[in-house]
């Protein structure tokens, strides 16, 4: 084939963009999600616990759920324990 008869650009190579713009309308520019303020009434923390203590905690949560407290979780149980502890009743540690 002679060079002068060849097209310099394939008109069908842009068919997806032509179809999407002409028949389906132009795509809207992506809108960035608004930045939400972080909650200030709680913080996520990480603590270490012995595996036996974690097993006990899990068992207590499972028992609460068995008794009907369907939304019981480890955080709730720890918060409950913290609210009930009386530091004045703890024995003085031996050093």
Backbone as CSV, one residue per row, in Angstrom:
resi,resn,N_x,N_y,N_z,CA_x,CA_y,CA_z,C_x,C_y,C_z
1,UNK,0.835,-1.168,0.000,0.000,0.000,0.000,0.886,1.239,0.000
2,UNK,0.410,2.236,-0.663,1.204,3.448,-0.761,1.061,4.257,0.517
3,UNK,2.113,4.929,0.894,2.157,5.724,2.112,1.154,6.871,2.090
4,UNK,0.892,7.447,0.935,-0.006,8.599,0.865,-1.459,8.216,1.100
5,UNK,-1.795,6.912,0.966,-3.160,6.472,1.195,-3.415,6.022,2.633
6,UNK,-2.377,5.887,3.434,-2.533,5.473,4.826,-2.954,6.653,5.683
7,UNK,-3.849,6.395,6.589,-4.254,7.442,7.524,-3.171,7.613,8.575
8,UNK,-2.942,8.829,8.944,-1.939,9.097,9.971,-2.466,8.786,11.363
9,UNK,-3.784,8.722,11.499,-4.406,8.486,12.814,-5.591,7.543,12.624
10,UNK,-5.708,6.561,13.460,-6.832,5.625,13.398,-8.043,6.267,14.081
11,UNK,-9.088,6.612,13.333,-10.230,7.305,13.933,-11.026,6.438,14.901
12,UNK,-10.879,5.119,14.838,-11.628,4.235,15.732,-10.883,3.955,17.040
13,UNK,-9.676,4.416,17.163,-8.918,4.149,18.383,-9.496,4.890,19.584
14,UNK,-10.214,5.966,19.343,-10.824,6.745,20.422,-12.305,6.442,20.571
15,UNK,-12.761,5.302,20.096,-14.202,5.015,20.083,-14.812,5.014,21.482
16,UNK,-14.080,4.520,22.476,-14.639,4.504,23.832,-14.897,5.914,24.342
17,UNK,-13.953,6.815,24.131,-14.153,8.175,24.625,-15.214,8.904,23.815
18,UNK,-15.271,8.632,22.508,-16.302,9.257,21.679,-17.681,8.811,22.127
19,UNK,-17.852,7.510,22.318,-19.155,6.992,22.747,-19.541,7.500,24.124
20,UNK,-18.587,7.485,25.031,-18.922,7.895,26.390,-19.289,9.370,26.456
21,UNK,-18.643,10.202,25.668,-18.941,11.631,25.704,-20.202,11.972,24.906
22,UNK,-20.342,11.414,23.706,-21.446,11.779,22.837,-22.767,11.122,23.242
23,UNK,-22.732,9.864,23.634,-23.973,9.142,23.906,-24.310,9.043,25.392
24,UNK,-23.312,9.004,26.211,-23.558,8.816,27.647,-23.321,10.079,28.452
25,UNK,-22.887,11.133,27.811,-22.621,12.378,28.514,-21.231,12.378,29.112
26,UNK,-20.744,13.538,29.391,-19.406,13.645,29.975,-19.437,13.177,31.422
27,UNK,-18.375,12.550,31.802,-18.278,12.094,33.190,-18.037,13.283,34.098
28,UNK,-18.714,13.262,35.196,-18.500,14.327,36.175,-17.129,14.133,36.817
29,UNK,-16.507,15.210,37.126,-15.212,15.133,37.801,-15.418,14.491,39.169
30,UNK,-14.517,13.608,39.573,-14.687,12.967,40.887,-14.682,14.015,42.000
31,UNK,-15.634,13.849,42.881,-15.759,14.777,44.004,-15.070,14.164,45.207
32,UNK,-14.151,14.908,45.775,-13.444,14.421,46.962,-14.418,14.393,48.135
33,UNK,-14.347,13.338,48.896,-15.211,13.222,50.073,-14.825,14.304,51.078
34,UNK,-15.825,14.921,51.678,-15.491,15.947,52.667,-14.751,15.336,53.853
35,UNK,-13.803,16.073,54.347,-13.021,15.599,55.484,-13.879,15.724,56.738
36,UNK,-14.098,14.598,57.378,-14.899,14.601,58.597,-13.997,14.883,59.794
37,UNK,-14.537,15.630,60.708,-13.795,15.885,61.943,-13.713,14.594,62.744
38,UNK,-12.580,14.347,63.319,-12.416,13.133,64.124,-13.169,13.297,65.433
39,UNK,-13.754,12.208,65.892,-14.470,12.308,67.164,-13.507,12.616,68.303
40,UNK,-13.968,13.388,69.244,-13.116,13.752,70.373,-13.557,13.072,71.658
41,UNK,-14.656,12.326,71.625,-15.152,11.702,72.851,-14.535,10.328,73.113
42,UNK,-13.694,9.833,72.203,-12.982,8.582,72.458,-11.717,8.538,71.617
43,UNK,-10.799,7.652,72.004,-9.578,7.413,71.249,-9.384,5.916,71.131
44,UNK,-8.818,5.504,70.033,-8.470,4.099,69.853,-7.075,3.919,70.442
45,UNK,-6.941,2.915,71.323,-5.649,2.654,71.951,-5.265,1.198,71.730
46,UNK,-4.046,0.911,72.021,-3.554,-0.461,71.923,-2.919,-0.810,73.257
47,UNK,-3.342,-1.920,73.838,-2.754,-2.364,75.097,-2.305,-3.811,74.949
48,UNK,-1.343,-4.213,75.769,-0.939,-5.616,75.756,-1.558,-6.320,76.941
49,UNK,-1.948,-7.547,76.690,-2.520,-8.384,77.738,-1.978,-9.788,77.561
50,UNK,-1.902,-10.493,78.662,-1.511,-11.892,78.577,-2.614,-12.672,77.874
51,UNK,-2.218,-13.724,77.163,-3.195,-14.502,76.394,-4.281,-15.080,77.299
52,UNK,-3.910,-15.480,78.497,-4.898,-16.034,79.440,-5.935,-14.966,79.818
53,UNK,-5.479,-13.720,80.032,-6.399,-12.637,80.358,-7.346,-12.347,79.193
54,UNK,-6.820,-12.410,77.975,-7.664,-12.188,76.794,-8.698,-13.298,76.667
55,UNK,-8.271,-14.532,76.946,-9.222,-15.653,76.901,-10.328,-15.462,77.935
56,UNK,-9.952,-15.016,79.154,-10.959,-14.755,80.193,-11.912,-13.648,79.765
57,UNK,-11.366,-12.596,79.190,-12.187,-11.481,78.727,-13.147,-11.942,77.635
58,UNK,-12.649,-12.706,76.681,-13.503,-13.231,75.610,-14.599,-14.132,76.170
59,UNK,-14.254,-14.952,77.163,-15.234,-15.849,77.768,-16.331,-15.053,78.478
60,UNK,-15.940,-13.993,79.163,-16.927,-13.160,79.854,-17.850,-12.452,78.861
61,UNK,-17.301,-11.970,77.768,-18.125,-11.336,76.731,-19.084,-12.361,76.135
62,UNK,-18.594,-13.560,75.869,-19.451,-14.612,75.315,-20.581,-14.951,76.284
63,UNK,-20.271,-15.005,77.584,-21.294,-15.299,78.581,-22.332,-14.181,78.652
64,UNK,-21.874,-12.941,78.585,-22.828,-11.820,78.571,-23.754,-11.913,77.368
65,UNK,-23.207,-12.241,76.215,-24.029,-12.377,75.013,-25.020,-13.524,75.164
66,UNK,-24.564,-14.631,75.783,-25.464,-15.763,76.014,-26.619,-15.362,76.912
67,UNK,-26.352,-14.430,77.840,-27.377,-13.973,78.778,-28.258,-12.866,78.194
68,UNK,-28.051,-12.515,76.932,-28.932,-11.544,76.299,-28.318,-10.183,76.031
69,UNK,-27.094,-9.954,76.474,-26.427,-8.684,76.211,-25.782,-8.793,74.829
70,UNK,-26.583,-8.689,73.770,-26.125,-8.994,72.412,-25.057,-8.037,71.903
71,UNK,-24.987,-6.842,72.441,-23.996,-5.877,71.972,-22.781,-5.789,72.891
72,UNK,-22.640,-6.728,73.796,-21.497,-6.726,74.716,-20.208,-6.896,73.921
73,UNK,-19.166,-6.204,74.375,-17.858,-6.362,73.743,-16.762,-6.131,74.783
74,UNK,-15.524,-6.370,74.386,-14.398,-6.263,75.312,-14.236,-4.847,75.855
75,UNK,-14.399,-3.854,74.996,-14.244,-2.470,75.445,-15.260,-2.125,76.529
76,UNK,-16.508,-2.537,76.326,-17.537,-2.257,77.330,-17.202,-2.909,78.657
77,UNK,-16.755,-4.155,78.599,-16.449,-4.877,79.824,-15.273,-4.235,80.565
78,UNK,-14.267,-3.805,79.847,-13.125,-3.127,80.479,-13.572,-1.802,81.082
79,UNK,-14.413,-1.040,80.360,-14.902,0.235,80.904,-15.723,0.006,82.166
80,UNK,-16.545,-1.050,82.187,-17.342,-1.369,83.370,-16.432,-1.691,84.555
81,UNK,-15.408,-2.497,84.310,-14.470,-2.857,85.386,-13.754,-1.617,85.917
82,UNK,-13.348,-0.729,85.014,-12.667,0.501,85.455,-13.585,1.390,86.285
83,UNK,-14.852,1.427,85.929,-15.778,2.292,86.666,-16.080,1.750,88.060
84,UNK,-15.876,0.461,88.279,-16.226,-0.145,89.551,-15.046,-0.323,90.497
85,UNK,-13.828,-0.121,90.011,-12.670,-0.352,90.883,-12.520,0.802,91.881
86,UNK,-12.252,0.441,93.128,-12.005,1.437,94.181,-10.529,1.322,94.556
87,UNK,-9.746,2.279,94.135,-8.297,2.223,94.359,-7.935,2.230,95.841
88,UNK,-8.788,2.823,96.672,-8.511,2.861,98.103,-8.632,1.481,98.749
89,UNK,-9.331,0.565,98.107,-9.504,-0.780,98.670,-8.435,-1.763,98.210
90,UNK,-7.551,-1.330,97.345,-6.481,-2.222,96.871,-5.403,-2.314,97.934
91,UNK,-4.839,-3.507,98.124,-3.760,-3.638,99.115,-2.510,-2.903,98.649
92,UNK,-1.722,-2.450,99.576,-0.467,-1.780,99.274,0.497,-2.812,98.712
93,UNK,1.129,-2.517,97.596,2.043,-3.510,97.005,3.324,-3.660,97.826
94,UNK,3.835,-4.877,97.862,5.124,-5.129,98.531,6.234,-4.828,97.532
95,UNK,7.265,-4.155,98.015,8.367,-3.838,97.104,9.667,-4.372,97.590
